[in-house]
């Protein structure tokens, strides 16, 4: 029960869980590649507001996110050695 002013408001009970649905949700789709599977490290750097604006405009005009734009740039600049 919670109190709102002088009145008591009952909070309903959680509906019973469907074990099949719970298992399906927890299983997920194994064929889907999650962002964490590809990128496991975060990089933080300080840039000027003007540079940030140029990067954002460039990403927007290419129809991509800033993160994807910078990942591509870093991959081109620092390719894996084979």
Biopython code that builds the backbone (N, CA, C, O; Angstrom):
import numpy as np
from Bio.PDB.StructureBuilder import StructureBuilder

atoms = [
    (1, "UNK", "N", (0.838, -1.180, 0.000)),
    (1, "UNK", "CA", (0.000, 0.000, 0.000)),
    (1, "UNK", "C", (0.884, 1.245, 0.000)),
    (1, "UNK", "O", (1.929, 1.274, 0.650)),
    (2, "UNK", "N", (0.472, 2.233, -0.708)),
    (2, "UNK", "CA", (1.161, 3.518, -0.693)),
    (2, "UNK", "C", (0.209, 4.560, -0.160)),
    (2, "UNK", "O", (-1.007, 4.399, -0.272)),
    (3, "UNK", "N", (0.721, 5.602, 0.404)),
    (3, "UNK", "CA", (-0.113, 6.683, 0.915)),
    (3, "UNK", "C", (-0.034, 7.879, -0.007)),
    (3, "UNK", "O", (1.056, 8.339, -0.345)),
    (4, "UNK", "N", (-1.163, 8.372, -0.406)),
    (4, "UNK", "CA", (-1.266, 9.595, -1.174)),
    (4, "UNK", "C", (-2.148, 10.508, -0.340)),
    (4, "UNK", "O", (-3.362, 10.320, -0.257)),
    (5, "UNK", "N", (-1.523, 11.490, 0.269)),
    (5, "UNK", "CA", (-2.284, 12.322, 1.200)),
    (5, "UNK", "C", (-2.737, 11.459, 2.364)),
    (5, "UNK", "O", (-1.916, 10.804, 3.005)),
    (6, "UNK", "N", (-4.025, 11.449, 2.642)),
    (6, "UNK", "CA", (-4.585, 10.612, 3.708)),
    (6, "UNK", "C", (-5.213, 9.342, 3.159)),
    (6, "UNK", "O", (-5.680, 8.510, 3.937)),
    (7, "UNK", "N", (-5.239, 9.170, 1.859)),
    (7, "UNK", "CA", (-5.873, 8.007, 1.251)),
    (7, "UNK", "C", (-4.845, 6.914, 1.005)),
    (7, "UNK", "O", (-3.661, 7.181, 0.801)),
    (8, "UNK", "N", (-5.320, 5.695, 1.028)),
    (8, "UNK", "CA", (-4.464, 4.556, 0.707)),
    (8, "UNK", "C", (-4.825, 4.060, -0.686)),
    (8, "UNK", "O", (-5.998, 3.911, -1.028)),
    (9, "UNK", "N", (-3.795, 3.808, -1.479)),
    (9, "UNK", "CA", (-3.994, 3.296, -2.820)),
    (9, "UNK", "C", (-3.356, 1.921, -2.891)),
    (9, "UNK", "O", (-2.166, 1.767, -2.618)),
    (10, "UNK", "N", (-4.145, 0.927, -3.256)),
    (10, "UNK", "CA", (-3.627, -0.440, -3.355)),
    (10, "UNK", "C", (-2.869, -0.608, -4.657)),
    (10, "UNK", "O", (-3.294, -0.125, -5.707)),
    (11, "UNK", "N", (-1.752, -1.293, -4.578)),
    (11, "UNK", "CA", (-0.975, -1.633, -5.761)),
    (11, "UNK", "C", (-1.306, -3.075, -6.083)),
    (11, "UNK", "O", (-1.190, -3.953, -5.228)),
    (12, "UNK", "N", (-1.716, -3.315, -7.308)),
    (12, "UNK", "CA", (-2.121, -4.662, -7.709)),
    (12, "UNK", "C", (-0.984, -5.646, -7.654)),
    (12, "UNK", "O", (0.188, -5.269, -7.654)),
    (13, "UNK", "N", (-1.338, -6.912, -7.607)),
    (13, "UNK", "CA", (-0.329, -7.964, -7.582)),
    (13, "UNK", "C", (0.148, -8.228, -9.001)),
    (13, "UNK", "O", (-0.567, -7.980, -9.972)),
    (14, "UNK", "N", (1.336, -8.721, -9.097)),
    (14, "UNK", "CA", (1.907, -9.052, -10.406)),
    (14, "UNK", "C", (1.180, -10.268, -10.969)),
    (14, "UNK", "O", (0.936, -11.233, -10.245)),
    (15, "UNK", "N", (0.831, -10.231, -12.253)),
    (15, "UNK", "CA", (0.149, -11.389, -12.828)),
    (15, "UNK", "C", (1.068, -12.599, -12.833)),
    (15, "UNK", "O", (2.290, -12.455, -12.877)),
    (16, "UNK", "N", (0.485, -13.791, -12.787)),
    (16, "UNK", "CA", (1.330, -14.994, -12.770)),
    (16, "UNK", "C", (2.150, -15.093, -14.052)),
    (16, "UNK", "O", (1.677, -14.761, -15.139)),
    (17, "UNK", "N", (3.364, -15.549, -13.904)),
    (17, "UNK", "CA", (4.276, -15.644, -15.044)),
    (17, "UNK", "C", (3.963, -16.876, -15.871)),
    (17, "UNK", "O", (3.570, -17.917, -15.344)),
    (18, "UNK", "N", (4.144, -16.739, -17.177)),
    (18, "UNK", "CA", (4.008, -17.865, -18.093)),
    (18, "UNK", "C", (5.410, -18.418, -18.301)),
    (18, "UNK", "O", (6.238, -17.751, -18.920)),
    (19, "UNK", "N", (5.702, -19.619, -17.802)),
    (19, "UNK", "CA", (7.078, -20.135, -17.894)),
    (19, "UNK", "C", (7.586, -20.253, -19.328)),
    (19, "UNK", "O", (8.776, -20.057, -19.577)),
    (20, "UNK", "N", (6.701, -20.572, -20.277)),
    (20, "UNK", "CA", (7.129, -20.690, -21.674)),
    (20, "UNK", "C", (7.511, -19.323, -22.231)),
    (20, "UNK", "O", (8.500, -19.190, -22.951)),
    (21, "UNK", "N", (6.729, -18.321, -21.897)),
    (21, "UNK", "CA", (7.039, -16.968, -22.376)),
    (21, "UNK", "C", (8.323, -16.462, -21.743)),
    (21, "UNK", "O", (9.153, -15.856, -22.421)),
    (22, "UNK", "N", (8.493, -16.707, -20.452)),
    (22, "UNK", "CA", (9.716, -16.275, -19.763)),
    (22, "UNK", "C", (10.947, -16.915, -20.392)),
    (22, "UNK", "O", (11.956, -16.241, -20.599)),
    (23, "UNK", "N", (10.875, -18.202, -20.695)),
    (23, "UNK", "CA", (12.017, -18.900, -21.299)),
    (23, "UNK", "C", (12.316, -18.340, -22.681)),
    (23, "UNK", "O", (13.478, -18.183, -23.054)),
    (24, "UNK", "N", (11.264, -18.037, -23.446)),
    (24, "UNK", "CA", (11.453, -17.496, -24.786)),
    (24, "UNK", "C", (12.130, -16.133, -24.729)),
    (24, "UNK", "O", (13.038, -15.859, -25.513)),
    (25, "UNK", "N", (11.696, -15.276, -23.806)),
    (25, "UNK", "CA", (12.279, -13.943, -23.683)),
    (25, "UNK", "C", (13.730, -14.040, -23.256)),
    (25, "UNK", "O", (14.583, -13.335, -23.796)),
    (26, "UNK", "N", (14.021, -14.895, -22.306)),
    (26, "UNK", "CA", (15.399, -15.024, -21.819)),
    (26, "UNK", "C", (16.316, -15.630, -22.868)),
    (26, "UNK", "O", (17.503, -15.306, -22.918)),
    (27, "UNK", "N", (15.772, -16.514, -23.711)),
    (27, "UNK", "CA", (16.573, -17.176, -24.739)),
    (27, "UNK", "C", (17.050, -16.180, -25.778)),
    (27, "UNK", "O", (18.213, -16.213, -26.179)),
    (28, "UNK", "N", (16.183, -15.308, -26.214)),
    (28, "UNK", "CA", (16.541, -14.343, -27.240)),
    (28, "UNK", "C", (16.742, -15.022, -28.579)),
    (28, "UNK", "O", (16.516, -16.224, -28.722)),
    (29, "UNK", "N", (17.161, -14.253, -29.541)),
    (29, "UNK", "CA", (17.425, -14.778, -30.867)),
    (29, "UNK", "C", (18.925, -14.915, -31.028)),
    (29, "UNK", "O", (19.635, -13.910, -31.073)),
    (30, "UNK", "N", (19.414, -16.122, -31.113)),
    (30, "UNK", "CA", (20.860, -16.363, -31.186)),
    (30, "UNK", "C", (21.476, -15.818, -32.465)),
    (30, "UNK", "O", (22.682, -15.575, -32.520)),
    (31, "UNK", "N", (20.649, -15.624, -33.503)),
    (31, "UNK", "CA", (21.196, -15.142, -34.759)),
    (31, "UNK", "C", (21.407, -13.629, -34.757)),
    (31, "UNK", "O", (22.052, -13.096, -35.659)),
    (32, "UNK", "N", (20.873, -12.936, -33.756)),
    (32, "UNK", "CA", (21.014, -11.479, -33.688)),
    (32, "UNK", "C", (22.343, -11.143, -33.043)),
    (32, "UNK", "O", (22.673, -11.664, -31.977)),
    (33, "UNK", "N", (23.098, -10.284, -33.679)),
    (33, "UNK", "CA", (24.374, -9.845, -33.144)),
    (33, "UNK", "C", (24.151, -8.573, -32.354)),
    (33, "UNK", "O", (23.699, -7.573, -32.911)),
    (34, "UNK", "N", (24.454, -8.591, -31.088)),
    (34, "UNK", "CA", (24.232, -7.443, -30.226)),
    (34, "UNK", "C", (25.438, -6.518, -30.244)),
    (34, "UNK", "O", (26.560, -6.947, -30.513)),
    (35, "UNK", "N", (25.192, -5.237, -29.954)),
    (35, "UNK", "CA", (26.256, -4.240, -29.996)),
    (35, "UNK", "C", (27.417, -4.644, -29.081)),
    (35, "UNK", "O", (28.578, -4.443, -29.436)),
    (36, "UNK", "N", (27.119, -5.199, -27.932)),
    (36, "UNK", "CA", (28.165, -5.605, -27.001)),
    (36, "UNK", "C", (29.046, -6.721, -27.531)),
    (36, "UNK", "O", (30.179, -6.893, -27.082)),
    (37, "UNK", "N", (28.514, -7.500, -28.510)),
    (37, "UNK", "CA", (29.313, -8.564, -29.093)),
    (37, "UNK", "C", (30.420, -8.007, -29.982)),
    (37, "UNK", "O", (31.468, -8.634, -30.136)),
    (38, "UNK", "N", (30.193, -6.840, -30.564)),
    (38, "UNK", "CA", (31.175, -6.241, -31.454)),
    (38, "UNK", "C", (32.102, -5.266, -30.746)),
    (38, "UNK", "O", (33.315, -5.284, -30.956)),
    (39, "UNK", "N", (31.532, -4.426, -29.916)),
    (39, "UNK", "CA", (32.298, -3.338, -29.306)),
    (39, "UNK", "C", (32.273, -3.503, -27.796)),
    (39, "UNK", "O", (31.229, -3.361, -27.160)),
    (40, "UNK", "N", (33.422, -3.803, -27.236)),
    (40, "UNK", "CA", (33.465, -4.077, -25.814)),
    (40, "UNK", "C", (34.233, -3.042, -25.020)),
    (40, "UNK", "O", (34.358, -3.181, -23.803)),
    (41, "UNK", "N", (34.752, -2.005, -25.667)),
    (41, "UNK", "CA", (35.499, -0.977, -24.949)),
    (41, "UNK", "C", (34.939, 0.395, -25.307)),
    (41, "UNK", "O", (34.541, 0.636, -26.446)),
    (42, "UNK", "N", (34.913, 1.270, -24.343)),
    (42, "UNK", "CA", (34.437, 2.635, -24.557)),
    (42, "UNK", "C", (35.648, 3.551, -24.592)),
    (42, "UNK", "O", (36.568, 3.424, -23.783)),
    (43, "UNK", "N", (35.633, 4.470, -25.537)),
    (43, "UNK", "CA", (36.728, 5.422, -25.709)),
    (43, "UNK", "C", (36.175, 6.818, -25.486)),
    (43, "UNK", "O", (35.183, 7.206, -26.103)),
    (44, "UNK", "N", (36.815, 7.568, -24.609)),
    (44, "UNK", "CA", (36.384, 8.933, -24.328)),
    (44, "UNK", "C", (37.519, 9.882, -24.670)),
    (44, "UNK", "O", (38.660, 9.669, -24.260)),
    (45, "UNK", "N", (37.206, 10.927, -25.420)),
    (45, "UNK", "CA", (38.212, 11.929, -25.720)),
    (45, "UNK", "C", (37.573, 13.303, -25.740)),
    (45, "UNK", "O", (36.379, 13.452, -26.003)),
    (46, "UNK", "N", (38.379, 14.288, -25.459)),
    (46, "UNK", "CA", (37.906, 15.674, -25.429)),
    (46, "UNK", "C", (38.156, 16.312, -26.781)),
    (46, "UNK", "O", (39.268, 16.270, -27.306)),
    (47, "UNK", "N", (37.107, 16.904, -27.341)),
    (47, "UNK", "CA", (37.220, 17.621, -28.610)),
    (47, "UNK", "C", (36.524, 18.971, -28.455)),
    (47, "UNK", "O", (35.741, 19.180, -27.529)),
    (48, "UNK", "N", (36.819, 19.861, -29.363)),
    (48, "UNK", "CA", (36.192, 21.186, -29.290)),
    (48, "UNK", "C", (34.729, 21.078, -29.729)),
    (48, "UNK", "O", (34.369, 20.176, -30.485)),
    (49, "UNK", "N", (33.906, 21.985, -29.260)),
    (49, "UNK", "CA", (32.511, 21.989, -29.715)),
    (49, "UNK", "C", (32.391, 22.148, -31.232)),
    (49, "UNK", "O", (31.482, 21.585, -31.842)),
    (50, "UNK", "N", (33.295, 22.903, -31.840)),
    (50, "UNK", "CA", (33.247, 23.090, -33.289)),
    (50, "UNK", "C", (33.524, 21.777, -34.028)),
    (50, "UNK", "O", (32.853, 21.463, -35.012)),
    (51, "UNK", "N", (34.511, 21.014, -33.555)),
    (51, "UNK", "CA", (34.803, 19.723, -34.180)),
    (51, "UNK", "C", (33.638, 18.762, -33.988)),
    (51, "UNK", "O", (33.257, 18.045, -34.913)),
    (52, "UNK", "N", (33.081, 18.750, -32.796)),
    (52, "UNK", "CA", (31.917, 17.901, -32.522)),
    (52, "UNK", "C", (30.774, 18.230, -33.475)),
    (52, "UNK", "O", (30.115, 17.331, -33.997)),
    (53, "UNK", "N", (30.544, 19.509, -33.697)),
    (53, "UNK", "CA", (29.469, 19.930, -34.609)),
    (53, "UNK", "C", (29.751, 19.456, -36.027)),
    (53, "UNK", "O", (28.841, 18.981, -36.706)),
    (54, "UNK", "N", (30.989, 19.574, -36.485)),
    (54, "UNK", "CA", (31.331, 19.127, -37.837)),
    (54, "UNK", "C", (31.140, 17.623, -37.980)),
    (54, "UNK", "O", (30.655, 17.151, -39.008)),
    (55, "UNK", "N", (31.516, 16.881, -36.965)),
    (55, "UNK", "CA", (31.348, 15.424, -37.000)),
    (55, "UNK", "C", (29.866, 15.072, -37.059)),
    (55, "UNK", "O", (29.463, 14.209, -37.839)),
    (56, "UNK", "N", (29.056, 15.735, -36.240)),
    (56, "UNK", "CA", (27.624, 15.448, -36.214)),
    (56, "UNK", "C", (26.963, 15.778, -37.550)),
    (56, "UNK", "O", (26.126, 15.015, -38.033)),
    (57, "UNK", "N", (27.330, 16.897, -38.143)),
    (57, "UNK", "CA", (26.761, 17.280, -39.443)),
    (57, "UNK", "C", (27.173, 16.258, -40.504)),
    (57, "UNK", "O", (26.355, 15.846, -41.327)),
    (58, "UNK", "N", (28.428, 15.858, -40.482)),
    (58, "UNK", "CA", (28.919, 14.885, -41.453)),
    (58, "UNK", "C", (28.171, 13.556, -41.312)),
    (58, "UNK", "O", (27.771, 12.960, -42.312)),
    (59, "UNK", "N", (27.987, 13.101, -40.095)),
    (59, "UNK", "CA", (27.258, 11.847, -39.869)),
    (59, "UNK", "C", (25.816, 11.977, -40.342)),
    (59, "UNK", "O", (25.290, 11.072, -40.991)),
    (60, "UNK", "N", (25.177, 13.089, -40.023)),
    (60, "UNK", "CA", (23.786, 13.297, -40.404)),
    (60, "UNK", "C", (23.627, 13.308, -41.918)),
    (60, "UNK", "O", (22.701, 12.694, -42.448)),
    (61, "UNK", "N", (24.523, 14.002, -42.620)),
    (61, "UNK", "CA", (24.397, 14.089, -44.074)),
    (61, "UNK", "C", (24.658, 12.744, -44.747)),
    (61, "UNK", "O", (24.207, 12.516, -45.869)),
    (62, "UNK", "N", (25.376, 11.861, -44.079)),
    (62, "UNK", "CA", (25.619, 10.518, -44.610)),
    (62, "UNK", "C", (24.559, 9.525, -44.168)),
    (62, "UNK", "O", (24.575, 8.368, -44.588)),
    (63, "UNK", "N", (23.631, 9.973, -43.316)),
    (63, "UNK", "CA", (22.562, 9.095, -42.844)),
    (63, "UNK", "C", (23.031, 8.037, -41.875)),
    (63, "UNK", "O", (22.528, 6.913, -41.877)),
    (64, "UNK", "N", (23.990, 8.392, -41.049)),
    (64, "UNK", "CA", (24.507, 7.429, -40.078)),
    (64, "UNK", "C", (24.686, 8.093, -38.716)),
    (64, "UNK", "O", (24.579, 9.312, -38.584)),
    (65, "UNK", "N", (24.957, 7.283, -37.725)),
    (65, "UNK", "CA", (25.195, 7.822, -36.396)),
    (65, "UNK", "C", (26.644, 8.277, -36.275)),
    (65, "UNK", "O", (27.509, 7.846, -37.038)),
    (66, "UNK", "N", (26.891, 9.143, -35.318)),
    (66, "UNK", "CA", (28.256, 9.602, -35.058)),
    (66, "UNK", "C", (29.132, 8.404, -34.683)),
    (66, "UNK", "O", (30.272, 8.300, -35.135)),
    (67, "UNK", "N", (28.600, 7.507, -33.860)),
    (67, "UNK", "CA", (29.376, 6.342, -33.440)),
    (67, "UNK", "C", (29.784, 5.490, -34.634)),
    (67, "UNK", "O", (30.937, 5.070, -34.731)),
    (68, "UNK", "N", (28.836, 5.229, -35.552)),
    (68, "UNK", "CA", (29.167, 4.420, -36.724)),
    (68, "UNK", "C", (30.177, 5.133, -37.622)),
    (68, "UNK", "O", (31.090, 4.502, -38.153)),
    (69, "UNK", "N", (30.018, 6.425, -37.788)),
    (69, "UNK", "CA", (30.959, 7.196, -38.595)),
    (69, "UNK", "C", (32.368, 7.095, -38.012)),
    (69, "UNK", "O", (33.324, 6.833, -38.741)),
    (70, "UNK", "N", (32.498, 7.300, -36.711)),
    (70, "UNK", "CA", (33.822, 7.267, -36.081)),
    (70, "UNK", "C", (34.411, 5.866, -36.053)),
    (70, "UNK", "O", (35.621, 5.700, -36.207)),
    (71, "UNK", "N", (33.559, 4.840, -35.857)),
    (71, "UNK", "CA", (34.071, 3.463, -35.905)),
    (71, "UNK", "C", (34.660, 3.176, -37.279)),
    (71, "UNK", "O", (35.743, 2.599, -37.382)),
    (72, "UNK", "N", (33.954, 3.576, -38.340)),
    (72, "UNK", "CA", (34.463, 3.360, -39.693)),
    (72, "UNK", "C", (35.773, 4.086, -39.928)),
    (72, "UNK", "O", (36.704, 3.529, -40.509)),
    (73, "UNK", "N", (35.844, 5.328, -39.476)),
    (73, "UNK", "CA", (37.065, 6.117, -39.623)),
    (73, "UNK", "C", (38.238, 5.452, -38.904)),
    (73, "UNK", "O", (39.338, 5.364, -39.448)),
    (74, "UNK", "N", (37.998, 4.988, -37.692)),
    (74, "UNK", "CA", (39.065, 4.344, -36.925)),
    (74, "UNK", "C", (39.473, 3.012, -37.550)),
    (74, "UNK", "O", (40.653, 2.661, -37.550)),
    (75, "UNK", "N", (38.497, 2.266, -38.085)),
    (75, "UNK", "CA", (38.830, 1.002, -38.752)),
    (75, "UNK", "C", (39.683, 1.240, -39.990)),
    (75, "UNK", "O", (40.619, 0.484, -40.252)),
    (76, "UNK", "N", (39.369, 2.287, -40.758)),
    (76, "UNK", "CA", (40.171, 2.595, -41.952)),
    (76, "UNK", "C", (41.574, 3.057, -41.567)),
    (76, "UNK", "O", (42.552, 2.698, -42.224)),
    (77, "UNK", "N", (41.670, 3.836, -40.525)),
    (77, "UNK", "CA", (42.968, 4.375, -40.113)),
    (77, "UNK", "C", (43.852, 3.341, -39.423)),
    (77, "UNK", "O", (45.078, 3.374, -39.533)),
    (78, "UNK", "N", (43.197, 2.415, -38.703)),
    (78, "UNK", "CA", (43.931, 1.403, -37.935)),
    (78, "UNK", "C", (43.415, 0.000, -38.264)),
    (78, "UNK", "O", (42.795, -0.638, -37.414)),
    (79, "UNK", "N", (43.659, -0.490, -39.483)),
    (79, "UNK", "CA", (43.158, -1.812, -39.866)),
    (79, "UNK", "C", (43.867, -2.904, -39.088)),
    (79, "UNK", "O", (44.988, -2.723, -38.612)),
    (80, "UNK", "N", (43.188, -4.052, -38.965)),
    (80, "UNK", "CA", (43.817, -5.205, -38.323)),
    (80, "UNK", "C", (44.947, -5.696, -39.202)),
    (80, "UNK", "O", (44.805, -5.769, -40.423)),
    (81, "UNK", "N", (46.046, -6.027, -38.599)),
    (81, "UNK", "CA", (47.189, -6.550, -39.368)),
    (81, "UNK", "C", (46.911, -8.010, -39.658)),
    (81, "UNK", "O", (46.539, -8.772, -38.766)),
    (82, "UNK", "N", (47.092, -8.394, -40.913)),
    (82, "UNK", "CA", (46.833, -9.789, -41.294)),
    (82, "UNK", "C", (48.117, -10.502, -41.634)),
    (82, "UNK", "O", (48.095, -11.684, -41.976)),
]
sb = StructureBuilder()
sb.init_structure("model")
sb.init_model(0)
sb.init_chain("A")
sb.init_seg("    ")
for serial, (resi, resn, name, xyz) in enumerate(atoms, 1):
    if name == "N":
        sb.init_residue(resn, " ", resi, " ")
    sb.init_atom(name, np.array(xyz, "f"), 0.0, 1.0, " ", f" {name:<3s}", serial, name[0])
structure = sb.get_structure()
